[in-house]
Amino acid sequence: MTTEKPLGEELYVRIARLYRLVSTDVRTGPSVAQARTLARLLADGPQRISALAAAERMAQPSMTALVDRMAKAGWVERGSDPTDGRAVTVTLTERGAAEVAAVRRESGRVMDERLARLPDADRDALRAALPALDALLETITA
């Protein structure tokens, strides 16, 4: 007898697998970790390295190295935190924002190639699910 898994688990497994498959096919630009960090900075604004490390479940020295590489590419700028001179704040640059947009366009292109293989009814069902996904995201970020 097969038991149905909880919706959250089913959705997570599929989203994670889809993300892995698409990010593997996006060959240009930042690494996956860099792209996630740049997107976080775009959505949430400047952040301390320690906050970025915690959000990405990464050791602070690893995030520092990641930020160093992104700063060298011109995607972020490092600065001192106005409330704590010892802390480093990371800010997305215009070039970094453009990089996020480029990754999103390329990822969308890769997804569109995959979606084109589906019947119209499946594509329509996925489009119809977008408002529900938006509502889910809203509850998570609220």
Residue pairs with C-beta under 8 A, 6 or more apart in sequence:
22 107
22 110
22 111
22 114
23 32
23 35
23 107
25 110
26 103
26 106
26 107
26 110
28 102
28 106
29 35
29 99
29 102
29 103
29 106
30 38
30 70
30 73
30 75
30 99
30 103
33 56
33 58
33 66
34 66
34 69
34 70
34 75
35 99
35 100
35 103
36 56
37 52
37 56
37 63
37 66
37 67
37 70
38 70
38 75
38 76
38 92
38 96
38 99
38 100
38 103
39 100
39 103
40 47
40 52
40 55
40 56
41 47
41 52
41 76
41 90
41 91
41 92
41 96
42 92
42 96
42 97
42 100
45 91
46 79
46 89
46 90
46 91
46 92
47 55
47 89
47 90
48 81
48 87
48 88
48 89
48 90
49 60
49 63
49 64
49 67
49 87
49 88
49 89
49 90
50 60
50 63
50 87
52 58
52 63
52 67
52 90
53 59
53 60
53 62
53 63
56 63
58 66
64 88
67 76
67 78
67 88
67 90
70 76
70 96
71 77
71 78
73 95
73 99
74 93
74 95
74 96
75 92
75 93
75 95
75 96
75 99
76 90
76 91
76 92
76 93
76 96
77 90
77 91
77 93
78 88
78 89
78 90
78 91
79 88
79 89
79 90
79 91
80 87
80 88
80 89
81 87
81 88
81 89
92 100
115 123
115 126
118 126
